[in-house]
Amino acid sequence: QQEVRKVSESIKYNHPLRKCVDTILKKCPTEYQERMGRNMDDYEDFDERQNSCPSEKSLAKLHKQVIYSVQRHRRTQVQWQILLEQAFYLEDVAKNESSATRQFVHTFHSQEPENKIIQYFYTPTVEWYWECLLRPWFYRVLAVVLATFSVIVVWSECTFFSTKPVLSLFAVFIQLAEKTYNYIYIEMACFLTIFFLSICVYSTVFRIRVFNYYYLASHHQTDAYSLLFSGMLFCRLTPPLCLNFLGLTHMDATISHKKTQPTAYTSIMGSMRVLSFIADGFYIYYPMLVVILCIATYFSLGTRCLNLLGFQQFMGDSEMTSDLIDEGKELIRREKRKRQRQEEGENRRREWKERYGNRDDSTRSRAVHTDQKESSFSETNTNRSLSKYTRSNGRTERDRIELLQDAEPLDFNADSVNDDPLESDSGR
């Protein structure tokens, strides 16, 4: 922000590079544009200030930095909101577990409109049974199933090179189905196997972070470079994954050592028999390293090594972790109080509108009617005053006429005496 402000102040509105500065300012947030504004000073002699104005190359570099900073700021805000929603949800679950009414009560209502069909079936009572009773047990059962699949994968990776006897469990399942010619069972077994392997591989890509620069962010907040990098990783991981699946099920002729019809994959991509030292050594014994990887992941050896090297990591038995936990609790309390104040203000405004909305409308109509009466009354008084002044002006004009003309003498013998001789004349 400071660099953009300096550039905007140094390059005036009539400078040739002002269009480039305006392009940079358009990429900044709206509140920052309104706060900074545009520098509209008078014309200055640019020949005297050539050294202070930045070049076009420096403006292009600043433009790139602004785009990256704005995208990173927006992505951080979205991730912060997601973390807040998760924290509030977990607090609601912890509070509703001891609820006697068995109805799930949310601390904050969802800002997104809910589907009416889901809202009809997913009542607060159903939500309480699912969130507080069924969901934890469902996760436990799912964890046991996935752990079983993981053990089968690790065992098969370490023993798939053994053909006599066949130790790979995936190969055993496929061979049992081949004996009975049950193609549906073969398709289901292959689908479940490669599906679980794909989840294990691709979920790692979704969570990988290369120097905190290349990584996938949720809610469409991933930049173009991270998308290209992740797509490149997907393309590189898919062929080895398929070849590993063929090795686990003994469908690859390099592993089974049988003269069988080649699969569609090996007919297109080729076989590992081209390089003998890879097919007979590296390709067989390298998958056993997955055991070392599992042990390192279970004991968090990578995190502990980084912590020893000076890179602060989130660990359960360190002072930094306790400080971060306390800081996180304080941030959640602050955001919770902020949202509560906002909801209370909205509720007060809604109640005020519902309570005094009709009265305000009637008061406005009365005020309009009163204004109309006052305007008509003032117009009437104005007309009367104008007519009064008009009459007086007419009487004065007649007096002037009477003085200028030779008035006839009054006839005292007449029956009636008129005050105004002109009127008597007009009567005659």
C-alpha positions in Angstrom: 0.0 0.0 0.0 2.8 2.4 0.8 4.5 1.8 -2.6 1.2 2.3 -4.4 0.6 5.5 -2.5 4.0 6.9 -3.3 3.7 6.1 -6.9 0.2 7.7 -7.1 1.5 10.8 -5.4 4.6 11.1 -7.6 2.8 10.6 -10.9 0.2 13.4 -11.5 -3.0 13.2 -13.5 -1.4 14.7 -16.6 1.6 12.5 -16.6 1.9 10.0 -19.6 2.2 7.1 -17.2 -0.9 8.1 -15.2 -2.9 5.5 -17.2 -0.6 2.7 -15.9 -1.1 4.0 -12.3 -4.9 4.0 -12.8 -4.7 0.4 -14.0 -2.8 -0.6 -10.8 -5.3 1.3 -8.6 -8.2 -0.6 -10.2 -6.7 -3.9 -9.0 -6.6 -2.6 -5.4 -9.6 -3.1 -3.0 -12.5 -0.6 -3.2 -12.0 0.7 0.3 -8.3 1.4 -0.4 -9.2 3.3 -3.6 -11.7 5.4 -1.8 -9.3 6.1 1.0 -6.4 7.0 -1.2 -8.2 8.8 -4.0 -6.6 10.4 -7.0 -4.0 13.1 -7.0 -5.4 15.9 -9.0 -2.8 18.6 -8.5 -2.0 21.3 -11.0 0.3 20.8 -13.9 4.0 20.4 -13.0 7.1 20.5 -15.0 8.1 16.9 -15.4 11.5 17.7 -16.7 12.5 18.8 -13.3 11.2 15.6 -11.6 12.3 12.9 -14.0 14.5 11.2 -11.3 11.6 10.9 -8.8 9.1 9.3 -11.2 9.2 5.5 -11.6 9.8 3.9 -14.9 7.3 1.8 -16.9 9.3 -1.4 -16.0 9.0 -0.6 -12.3 5.3 0.0 -12.7 4.9 -3.4 -14.4 6.7 -5.0 -11.5 4.5 -3.1 -9.0 1.4 -4.2 -10.9 2.4 -7.9 -10.6 3.0 -7.5 -6.8 -0.4 -5.8 -6.4 -2.2 -8.6 -8.2 -0.5 -11.3 -6.0 -1.0 -9.3 -2.8 -4.7 -8.7 -3.5 -5.3 -12.4 -4.4 -3.5 -13.5 -1.3 -5.4 -11.1 0.9 -8.8 -12.3 -0.5 -7.7 -16.0 -0.2 -6.7 -15.4 3.4 -10.0 -13.8 4.3 -12.0 -16.7 2.7 -9.9 -19.3 4.6 -10.4 -17.3 7.8 -14.1 -17.3 7.4 -14.1 -21.1 6.7 -12.1 -21.7 9.9 -14.5 -19.5 11.9 -17.5 -21.5 10.6 -15.8 -24.8 11.6 -14.9 -23.4 15.1 -18.4 -22.2 15.7 -19.8 -25.5 14.5 -17.6 -27.5 16.8 -18.6 -25.3 19.7 -22.3 -25.8 18.9 -21.8 -29.6 18.8 -20.1 -29.6 22.2 -22.9 -27.5 23.7 -25.8 -29.5 22.2 -24.4 -32.8 23.4 -25.7 -32.1 26.9 -29.1 -30.7 25.6 -32.1 -32.2 27.3 -34.6 -31.1 24.5 -32.6 -33.0 21.9 -32.9 -30.2 19.4 -29.9 -28.8 17.7 -29.5 -25.0 18.4 -27.1 -22.9 16.4 -25.3 -20.0 17.9 -25.3 -18.2 14.6 -27.7 -18.7 11.7 -26.3 -19.6 8.3 -25.9 -16.7 6.0 -26.6 -18.9 2.9 -30.2 -19.7 2.1 -31.1 -23.3 2.9 -33.0 -25.6 0.6 -36.6 -25.9 1.6 -36.7 -29.7 1.0 -33.6 -30.3 3.1 -35.0 -27.9 5.8 -38.3 -29.8 5.8 -36.7 -33.2 6.4 -33.6 -32.1 8.3 -35.4 -30.8 11.3 -33.5 -29.6 14.5 -34.4 -33.0 16.1 -32.9 -35.0 13.2 -29.9 -32.7 13.1 -29.3 -33.3 16.9 -29.4 -37.1 16.5 -27.1 -37.0 13.5 -24.6 -34.5 14.8 -24.4 -35.6 18.4 -25.1 -39.4 18.2 -24.8 -40.9 14.7 -22.1 -38.9 13.2 -19.3 -39.8 15.7 -20.1 -43.5 15.4 -20.2 -43.2 11.6 -16.7 -41.6 11.6 -15.5 -44.4 13.9 -16.8 -47.1 11.6 -15.4 -45.3 8.5 -12.0 -44.9 10.2 -11.9 -48.7 10.9 -12.8 -49.5 7.3 -10.2 -47.1 5.9 -7.5 -48.4 8.3 -8.3 -51.9 7.1 -7.9 -50.9 3.5 -4.6 -49.1 4.4 -3.2 -52.2 6.0 -4.2 -54.3 3.0 -2.5 -51.8 0.7 0.7 -51.7 2.7 0.8 -55.6 2.9 0.2 -55.9 -0.8 2.9 -53.3 -1.6 5.5 -55.3 0.3 4.5 -58.7 -1.0 3.1 -58.2 -4.5 6.4 -59.6 -6.1 5.7 -63.0 -4.6 3.8 -65.1 -7.2 4.2 -68.6 -5.5 2.5 -68.4 -3.1 0.4 -65.3 -3.9 0.7 -63.0 -0.9 -0.9 -59.8 -2.3 -4.5 -59.7 -1.1 -5.7 -57.8 -4.1 -4.2 -60.4 -6.4 -6.0 -63.2 -4.3 -9.3 -61.4 -4.7 -8.9 -61.0 -8.4 -7.8 -64.7 -9.0 -10.7 -66.0 -7.0 -13.1 -64.1 -9.2 -11.3 -65.3 -12.3 -11.9 -69.0 -11.4 -15.7 -68.4 -11.2 -15.7 -66.0 -14.2 -17.6 -63.5 -12.1 -17.0 -60.3 -14.1 -19.2 -58.1 -11.9 -17.1 -59.1 -8.9 -13.9 -58.4 -10.8 -15.1 -55.0 -11.9 -16.2 -54.1 -8.3 -12.9 -55.3 -6.8 -10.8 -53.4 -9.4 -13.0 -50.3 -8.9 -12.7 -50.2 -5.1 -9.0 -50.9 -5.2 -8.0 -48.2 -7.7 -10.6 -45.8 -6.1 -8.9 -46.1 -2.6 -5.4 -45.8 -4.2 -6.5 -42.6 -6.0 -7.9 -41.1 -2.8 -4.7 -41.8 -1.0 -2.5 -40.3 -3.8 -4.7 -37.3 -4.8 -5.6 -36.2 -1.3 -1.9 -35.8 -0.7 -1.6 -33.5 -3.8 -4.6 -31.4 -2.5 -2.7 -30.8 0.8 0.8 -30.5 -0.4 2.5 -27.0 0.0 5.6 -26.1 -1.9 7.2 -23.3 0.1 3.6 -22.1 0.8 3.4 -20.9 -2.8 2.0 -23.8 -4.8 -1.1 -25.2 -3.0 -4.8 -25.7 -3.7 -7.2 -23.5 -1.8 -10.9 -24.1 -1.4 -13.8 -22.0 -2.6 -12.1 -21.1 -5.9 -9.2 -19.2 -4.3 -6.4 -21.1 -6.1 -4.2 -19.0 -8.4 -3.3 -20.0 -11.9 0.3 -21.1 -11.1 -0.9 -23.5 -8.4 -3.5 -25.0 -10.7 -0.9 -25.6 -13.4 1.5 -27.1 -10.9 -1.2 -29.4 -9.4 -2.3 -30.5 -12.9 1.2 -31.3 -13.8 1.5 -33.5 -10.7 -1.8 -35.2 -11.5 -0.5 -36.0 -15.0 2.7 -37.4 -13.6 1.1 -39.5 -10.8 -1.6 -41.2 -12.9 0.5 -43.5 -15.0 2.6 -44.8 -12.1 -0.6 -45.3 -10.1 -2.1 -47.5 -12.9 1.1 -49.5 -13.2 1.2 -50.0 -9.4 -2.4 -51.3 -9.5 -1.5 -53.8 -12.2 1.4 -54.9 -10.1 -0.7 -55.4 -7.0 -3.3 -57.5 -8.9 -0.6 -59.5 -10.8 -2.0 -58.3 -14.2 1.4 -57.1 -15.3 3.4 -59.7 -17.1 6.6 -58.4 -15.5 5.3 -59.4 -12.1 3.3 -62.6 -12.9 5.9 -63.9 -15.4 3.1 -65.4 -17.4 2.5 -65.2 -21.1 -0.9 -63.6 -21.0 -2.6 -61.2 -23.2 -1.3 -57.7 -22.3 -3.7 -55.1 -20.8 -4.7 -51.9 -22.6 -2.4 -49.9 -20.4 0.7 -52.0 -21.1 -0.1 -52.2 -24.8 0.0 -48.4 -25.0 2.5 -47.4 -22.4 4.8 -50.4 -22.8 6.3 -52.7 -20.2 9.1 -52.5 -17.6 11.0 -55.3 -19.2 12.9 -52.9 -21.4 15.3 -52.1 -18.5 16.1 -55.2 -16.6 17.7 -53.7 -13.6 14.6 -51.6 -13.0 12.2 -54.4 -13.7 14.0 -57.0 -11.5 15.2 -54.7 -8.7 13.9 -51.2 -8.3 10.4 -51.9 -9.5 10.0 -54.7 -6.9 11.8 -53.5 -3.8 11.1 -49.7 -4.0 7.4 -50.0 -3.0 8.6 -51.5 0.4 9.7 -48.1 1.4 6.0 -47.3 2.1 6.5 -49.0 5.5 9.1 -46.4 6.4 6.8 -43.7 5.3 4.0 -45.0 7.4 6.2 -45.2 10.5 7.4 -41.7 9.9 3.9 -40.4 9.5 2.6 -42.2 12.7 5.4 -40.7 14.9 5.5 -37.3 13.1 9.2 -37.6 12.4 9.1 -34.9 9.7 7.5 -32.4 12.0 10.0 -33.1 14.8 12.9 -32.8 12.4 11.8 -29.5 11.2 11.2 -28.3 14.7 14.8 -29.3 15.6 16.1 -27.4 12.6 14.5 -24.2 13.8 11.2 -24.2 11.8 8.4 -23.8 14.2 5.8 -26.5 13.9 2.5 -27.2 15.6 3.3 -30.0 18.2 1.3 -31.1 21.1 4.1 -30.9 23.7 5.6 -27.5 23.1 5.2 -24.0 24.6 4.6 -22.4 21.2 1.7 -24.7 20.6 0.0 -23.7 23.9 0.5 -20.1 23.1 -1.0 -20.5 19.7 -4.0 -22.4 21.2 -4.6 -19.5 23.7 -4.3 -17.0 20.9 -6.7 -18.9 18.8 -9.2 -19.1 21.6 -9.0 -15.4 22.1 -9.5 -14.7 18.4 -12.6 -17.0 18.3 -14.1 -15.2 21.3 -13.5 -11.8 19.7 -15.1 -12.9 16.4 -18.0 -14.4 18.4 -18.7 -11.2 20.3 -18.5 -9.3 17.0 -21.0 -11.5 15.3 -23.3 -11.4 18.4 -23.3 -7.6 18.3 -24.1 -7.6 14.6 -27.0 -10.0 15.1 -28.3 -8.0 18.1 -28.3 -4.8 16.0 -30.1 -6.5 13.1 -32.7 -8.0 15.5 -33.3 -4.6 17.1 -33.7 -2.9 13.7 -36.1 -5.7 12.6 -38.2 -5.4 15.8 -38.3 -1.6 15.5 -39.4 -1.9 11.9 -42.1 -4.4 12.7 -43.4 -2.5 15.8 -43.2 1.1 14.5 -43.4 0.5 10.8 -47.2 1.1 10.5 -47.1 4.0 12.9 -44.4 5.6 10.8 -46.5 5.2 7.7 -49.6 6.7 9.3 -47.5 9.5 10.8 -46.0 10.2 7.3 -49.5 10.3 5.8 -50.7 12.7 8.5 -47.7 14.9 8.0 -48.4 15.0 4.3 -52.1 15.8 4.9 -51.2 18.5 7.4 -48.7 20.0 5.0 -51.3 20.1 2.4 -53.7 21.9 4.8 -51.1 24.3 5.8 -50.2 25.1 2.2 -53.8 25.6 1.3 -54.4 27.8 4.3 -51.3 29.9 3.6 -52.4 30.2 -0.1 -55.9 31.4 1.1 -54.3 34.0 3.5 -52.0 35.1 0.8 -54.8 35.6 -1.6 -56.8 37.6 1.0 -53.9 39.8 1.8 -53.3 40.4 -1.9 -57.0 41.2 -2.4 -56.8 43.6 0.6 -53.9 45.4 -0.8 -55.5 45.5 -4.2 -58.6 47.1 -2.8 -56.7 49.7 -0.9 -54.7 50.5 -3.9 -57.9 50.9 -5.9 -59.4 53.2 -3.3 -56.2 55.3 -3.4 -56.4 55.5 -7.1 -60.0 56.8 -7.0 -59.0 59.4 -4.5 -56.4 60.7 -6.9 -58.9 60.8 -9.7 -61.3 62.8 -7.5 -58.7 65.4 -6.7 -57.8 65.8 -10.3 -61.4 66.1 -11.5 -63.8 68.9 -10.7 -66.3 67.4 -8.4 -69.9 68.6 -8.5 -71.4 70.3 -5.4 -73.3 68.2 -3.0 -77.1 68.3 -3.1 -78.2 68.5 0.5 -81.8 68.4 -0.5 -81.5 64.9 -1.8 -83.0 62.0 -0.1 -79.8 60.1 0.5 -76.3 61.3 0.9 -73.5 59.3 -0.7 -70.0 59.4 0.8 -68.5 58.8 -2.5 -69.5 61.3 -5.2 -68.1 59.1 -7.9 -70.5 56.3 -6.8 -73.4 58.8 -6.9 -72.4 59.7 -10.4 -72.2 56.2 -11.4 -75.6 55.6 -9.9 -77.0 58.5 -11.9 
